[in-house]
Amino acid sequence: MDSIRNCAPTGDEVVDYDRRNLALYAALIEAADAGRGWQETVADVMRLDPTDLDAEACWRSHLDRARWIVGDGMAAALEAFGKGRTPIV
């Protein structure tokens, strides 16, 4: 996992930051679906201080990005994650 930006990328393209943080995105979705609070997730998953004034916004932007990738951004994600890879035959 790469160092975490204050705000996840936006837009309709999957970028290198997304590829480098795919495990983080999966963990954020898993934590949210399990009902874990944002403070706990920020501390345990993102390894950030939940008392930081920007922590909740950081968590929210990354969770929103993760949900975009597995939802509306799936086609872009599949294309981006497949770049430079040899197809399995």
Beta strands, then each sheet from edge to edge (+ up, - down):
end
